[in-house]
Amino acid sequence: MPKLTRIYTRTGDDGTTGLVGGQRVKKNDHRIEAYGCVDELSSAIGLARSALADVSRTRQVQDIARALRVAHQLDDWLAWTQNVLFNLGSDLATLPGDRWEGMPLITSADALALERAIDTAQADLEPLDTFILPGGSYPGAFLHVARTIARRTERLLISLRERDAVSDDVMRYVNRLSDALFVWSRWINAALDQPEHLWNAETKPPL
């Protein structure tokens, strides 16, 4: 486990940063953009988890037992997700030739776990027949923000993959994660009795 004994090093003042193997690259390199976006994604999920902690103090929910159950299950999934994203960031910060035996990496099991989580949450939800607008409860809204960051992460990984190796398991996981974040936002909003705002293509400005 690395020890962070110093926060500032001054080594990045020239616009470069170091990879795990010691190589210096520009801070706008595709690889840095990709794992920076992964960090941003985890931070948005952290906001959602902070908001979930307030669910136990909620009183204006018809079925508080259900709300607490969903909040607890969802927080477990989000905690796992943040750890997996840290592994992904570490992977992206390491060139393929510098990986070591036993290095934590995304595997096919991670995407399968997300599919299981999606199916579990979907079982509690009414099917959608139109698009919805992001929002609802604080945790639900934060998860929508995380979903959009996951999509951007996927786009950056595609750009990186055109130059460097990015595994199919990583691509599959990030794609499933954006789907999971969408379903999770609906799941917690439903548990907290927050209505979904449907897209109105014929919208008119307020009077």
ABEGO torsion letter per residue (X at the ends): XBBBABABAGAAAAGBBBBAAGBBBBAABAAAAAAAAAAAAAAAAAAAAAAAAAAAABAABABAAAAAAAAAAAAAAAAAAAAAAAAAAAAAABBAAABBBGBBBBBAAAAAAAAAAAAAAAAABBBBABBBBBEEBAAAAAAAAAAAAAAAAAAAAAAAAAABBBBAAAAAAAAAAAAAAAAAAAAAAAAAGBBBBBBBAABBBBX
